[in-house]
Each structure stands twice: as C-alpha cells, then as structure tokens.
Amino acid sequence: MKIAITSVTGQLGSAIATQLIKEIGKENVIGIARTPEKAKHFGIEIRKGDYNSREQFNNALVGVDTVLLVSGMDAPEKRIEQHRNVIEAAKLNGVKKIVYTSIVGAEQGNAFSPIVQSNRQTEKDIQESGLNWAIGRNGIYIEPDIEYIENYIKEGEIRNCAQNGKCSYTSRKELSYAYVNMLLNDKLNDEIYNLVGEAITQTELANYINKVYGTNLIFNSISVEAYTKERKTELGDFMGTIIAGIYEGILNGIYNLKSDFNIVTGRQHKLALEIIKEIKHN
C-alpha cells in the first residue's frame, strides 16, 4: 500500500510523514513537495506537486492508494481550486482514499471565517468525490506561542483580545498520531473529527509557560479593534487580520470544543502543560 503526503516539507506534513514512516516503513510512503530537493532528508520517494498544477498532481498520484491532503496556505479564494487539483488527480489515478487536514472555526462572524469557509468547501468536495474519506478539523496549534516566547519575555506579557475565552489547543505532534490512524484505519472513514485538546484560557497558558520556562508572564486583554490594528501593523493586513480573527474566535467560545481525538487514536489528547514541556525538551 502506497500512501502519499502532500506538502511534506511543511511543518504539519513533515510531522505526519515522520510518524507514518515509523508505522509502515519508508518504502510505503511517498512525499509530495513543491520543491522536492527540500524533502530529501526523509529518505523516501519524493514527487513534485504544486497545488496550482493539476498536471503535476496527475503524475504525483500515480500508483497511490491513499493520499493525505494537507490544507494549503494560500489566500482562501485560491485554496478551493488548489485542493480540487489534488482531488481530481486522485480520482483520475484510482486513489481509494483521501484524508484531509481541515480546521475548526466559525464559518461566519470573524476575520478568520473566510479561511474556514474555504476549508468547508474542500470538505464538501471530498465528500462528493466518490472516494473513501476521513476529515480532521485541527485545533489551534500551541507551537506558535512557544516560538514567540522571546517576544513575550521582552514585553513581559501575553497580550491579545481573547479575554477569558478558552482555546482547545493542539500540537503538530499530537495531530500526527491522529492522521496516521486516519490514514491506516478504514473504520474511521466517512467521518469528520475535531482534533483538539484541553481547553485553557490565556491566563492558564501564561501560567503554564511560566512553570516550564521559568518566566514571569502575565496575560493582558485588549479590545478586538486594538488587537487587530496591532497585528496588522506588525504582520501586514492579510496575516494580521487572520491572527486577530483567531483570538476573536477564542473570545467568542469558537475554540472551546469537545474533542474526538480519543475516538481517532484510542487515547486522550495530551494536556497543554505536558505538550509545552515536550516542546521544550525536543
């Protein structure tokens, strides 16, 4: 059985490929990358595949039984057609199953909603493809907060607009276990799963970081408008709006969700504190 992973050089695709290789061996895993030479370190067959090229995916999915479609990172209006290039190429090649890394979130009501809408359209396209399928809706990654820790230390605080809202954080490593199970276990087919962990507030997040890293961070909440302006100034309009939309979603309870992680993996999702400790020691 040959399983292909798209966007294998990305952080999520890389984590899933690493875990899948452990489970089924290098000879059964195919990596697909826009720049194949960046994926040589996996020691697996690498094929060229740019989401914008249907032709490249027609070739990349030859002889593949199952494909993991990692959601693209382009603007929402472009993602739908990019994902369709993969879906149609899978159908052409007789791929039996497609697993998709979608996201949790509100389809209406905040600045992140257009991205959620594009993911929901891909979910629908996959469900109507005629292939076997399984869809995961990823929670918010906790890694960016850890990667941002030097900025937090410099500012002495975590500052955003989430107030006391709770977020069911996950990590790419936890997600890799879930997606490998979804790829290999056909009993999980034809379902959508919320792949999220423990719901915590931003104050709890700051306290956990303090405990693991010995910092003295506090959480300060500002208005959605002020935070949006701040993020757009630092990150540009597109990314700044997206980040602000995520924290507005936390404020509104969008990311305080019941998890299906145990259904998919047979175990509970690791607690946020445990994940933070794991990230520090890796």
C-alpha atoms as one frame of an Amber mdcrd trajectory, in Angstrom:
protein
   0.000   0.000   0.000   1.381   3.393  -1.036   0.405   6.476   0.984   1.244
   9.940  -0.327   1.529  13.047   1.822   1.198  16.449   0.170   3.127  19.497
   1.362   5.556  17.104   3.014   8.114  19.849   3.694   5.613  21.888   5.698
   5.573  21.581   9.476   2.398  19.508   9.711   3.113  17.392   6.638   6.625
  16.704   7.930   5.347  15.635  11.362   2.800  13.268   9.810   5.325  11.805
   7.360   7.795  11.152  10.176   5.176   9.310  12.215   3.839   7.386   9.203
   7.326   6.180   8.257   7.673   4.751  11.779   4.424   2.863  11.318   4.687
   1.443   7.791   8.272   1.955   6.613   9.935   4.294   4.127   9.140   2.097
   1.135   5.393   2.655   1.565   5.410   6.436   1.950   5.575   8.966  -0.880
   6.221  12.613  -0.168   4.872  15.315  -2.457   6.522  18.723  -2.388   6.556
  21.869  -4.456  10.365  21.827  -4.091  11.378  18.133  -3.963  15.032  18.764
  -3.105  13.921  20.179   0.272  12.443  16.784   1.192  15.444  14.531   0.518
  16.159  14.095   4.235  13.107  11.829   4.663  14.779   9.083   2.647  11.512
   8.289   0.840  10.339   8.686  -2.727   9.630  12.369  -3.351   7.473  13.619
  -6.208   6.906  17.157  -7.416   3.498  18.615  -6.715   2.471  22.270  -6.675
  -1.156  22.796  -5.617  -1.580  25.185  -8.537  -0.744  22.455 -11.079  -3.297
  19.757 -11.814  -0.834  18.193 -14.256   1.849  17.785 -11.604  -0.610  16.025
  -9.300  -1.819  13.817 -12.152   1.748  12.494 -12.196   2.400  12.690  -8.449
  -0.512  10.403  -7.527   0.218   7.570  -9.965   0.130   4.250  -8.099  -1.037
   5.842  -4.840  -3.659   4.070  -2.708  -4.295   6.772  -0.102  -3.434  10.463
  -0.089  -3.207  12.908   2.781  -4.198  16.368   1.567  -2.619  18.969   3.830
  -4.613  22.183   3.577  -2.843  24.857   1.546  -1.643  28.159   2.938  -2.692
  30.453   0.104  -5.488  33.017   0.204  -8.948  31.451   0.785 -10.200  32.147
  -2.731  -7.239  30.247  -4.205  -7.274  27.246  -1.863 -10.506  25.731  -3.129
  -9.242  25.286  -6.694  -5.809  24.205  -5.478  -7.346  21.443  -3.373  -9.580
  20.422  -6.285  -6.447  19.834  -8.351  -5.453  17.159  -5.835  -8.951  15.671
  -5.536  -9.419  15.388  -9.301  -5.947  13.907  -9.782  -6.756  11.356  -7.064
  -9.930  10.354  -8.899  -8.072  10.099 -12.213  -5.465   7.774 -10.702  -7.876
   5.490  -8.902  -6.760   6.565  -5.438  -9.001   4.754  -2.965  -8.999   7.160
  -0.023  -8.307  10.796   0.770  -7.664  12.209   4.237  -7.885  15.978   4.664
  -6.410  18.282   7.306  -9.149  20.852   7.810  -9.627  23.316  10.687 -12.087
  24.144  13.419 -13.614  27.613  13.450 -16.659  29.740  12.729 -17.865  29.988
   9.144 -19.282  33.449   9.830 -18.614  36.283  12.217 -14.892  36.985  12.385
 -11.858  37.733  10.246 -10.769  34.082  10.189 -14.111  32.917   8.767 -13.163
  33.143   5.043 -10.409  30.559   5.626 -12.845  28.308   7.491 -15.326  28.659
   4.622 -12.713  27.582   2.086 -11.894  24.521   4.194 -15.583  23.626   4.460
 -15.887  23.772   0.675 -12.965  21.367   0.312 -14.605  19.085   2.882 -17.731
  19.067   0.708 -15.706  18.453  -2.463 -14.041  15.451  -0.829 -17.334  14.040
   0.453 -18.749  14.277  -3.065 -15.642  12.837  -4.767 -16.753   9.205  -4.671
 -13.581   8.251  -2.783 -13.386   6.913   0.732 -12.510   9.805   3.008 -11.773
  10.987   6.521 -11.519  14.605   7.630  -9.804  16.078  10.662 -10.566  19.568
  11.882  -7.385  20.769  13.544  -7.451  22.892  16.660  -5.186  25.896  17.162
  -1.511  24.935  17.322   0.236  25.751  20.605   3.699  25.835  18.985   3.497
  29.469  17.769   3.101  30.657  21.346   6.276  28.809  22.304   8.095  30.093
  19.215   7.017  33.622  20.203   8.298  33.275  23.762  11.220  35.682  23.362
   8.774  38.398  22.326   6.548  37.594  25.279   9.535  37.809  27.634  10.611
  41.116  26.107   7.121  42.530  26.581   6.556  40.782  29.927   3.112  39.674
  28.863   0.867  37.756  26.518  -1.454  40.342  25.003  -4.441  39.672  22.775
  -8.227  40.077  22.670  -9.293  36.638  23.956 -10.244  37.833  27.466 -11.391
  34.745  29.449 -12.241  32.648  26.384 -10.929  29.091  26.297  -8.989  27.532
  23.445  -8.651  23.768  22.899  -5.007  23.837  21.854  -3.313  21.008  19.999
   0.182  20.393  18.603   1.512  19.138  15.305   2.998  16.088  17.003  -0.344
  15.141  18.559  -2.039  15.670  15.209   0.489  13.387  13.515  -0.715  10.447
  15.646  -4.325  11.183  14.732  -3.703  11.482  10.996  -1.646   8.312  10.802
  -4.560   6.458  12.390  -6.987   8.068   9.956  -4.787   7.022   7.043  -4.450
   3.409   8.182  -7.748   2.607   9.892 -10.676   2.323   7.491 -13.072   2.084
  10.441 -12.541   5.836  10.757 -13.705   6.503   7.193 -16.542   8.839   6.231
 -16.450  10.932   9.401 -15.281  14.398  10.447 -13.283  14.601  13.673 -12.466
  17.576  15.910  -8.770  17.107  16.641  -8.392  19.344  19.657  -7.016  19.113
  23.174  -7.591  20.651  26.573  -9.459  23.977  26.624  -7.490  26.615  28.543
  -7.602  30.387  28.988  -4.785  32.738  28.020  -4.048  33.248  31.716  -3.611
  29.482  32.106  -1.382  29.454  29.013   0.818  32.164  30.541   0.987  30.246
  33.830   1.991  27.014  32.067   4.721  28.784  30.103   5.950  30.357  33.352
   6.061  26.936  35.014   8.031  25.274  32.217  10.304  28.126  31.147  10.703
  29.977  34.464   9.270  33.175  33.008   7.048  35.751  34.726   4.473  36.423
  32.055   1.031  37.830  32.724  -1.943  37.959  30.384  -3.424  41.295  29.386
  -6.548  41.511  27.251  -7.193  44.395  24.884 -10.113  45.136  22.559 -10.599
  43.275  19.288 -10.168  46.557  17.414  -6.918  47.452  19.163  -5.503  43.960
  18.734  -6.430  43.840  15.050  -4.694  47.161  14.460  -1.614  45.956  16.350
  -1.359  42.659  14.440  -1.891  44.296  11.052   0.868  46.799  11.793   3.289
  44.022  12.718   2.293  41.267  10.275   0.579  43.044   7.373  -3.122  43.212
   6.574  -3.669  39.590   5.497  -1.892  37.711   8.280  -2.657  40.323  10.913
  -6.374  40.054  10.191  -6.226  36.247  10.361  -4.437  36.202  13.729  -6.828
  38.748  15.190  -9.741  36.678  13.893  -8.448  33.586  15.691  -8.263  35.385
  19.047 -11.668  36.954  18.487 -12.893  33.391  17.940 -11.361  32.343  21.275
 -13.164  35.268  22.924 -16.451  34.091  21.436 -16.011  30.456  22.514 -15.468
  29.098  18.997 -12.436  27.020  20.034 -13.841  25.580  23.272 -14.785  22.245
  21.717 -15.409  18.632  22.590 -12.539  16.539  21.247 -12.766  13.447  19.047
  -9.049  12.753  19.492  -9.687   9.711  21.692 -12.008   8.203  19.072  -9.314
   8.526  16.422  -6.268   7.477  18.450  -7.625   5.364  21.314  -6.116   7.706
  23.927  -6.780  11.111  25.405  -5.092  14.156  23.902  -2.096  15.263  25.950
  -2.692  18.145  28.365  -1.403  21.595  27.414   1.220  21.652  30.167   2.538
  18.266  29.058   2.801  19.444  25.450   4.679  22.605  26.447   7.160  20.500
  28.442   7.538  18.158  25.445   8.243  21.024  23.072  10.889  22.464  25.401
  12.734  19.165  25.669  12.691  18.328  21.956
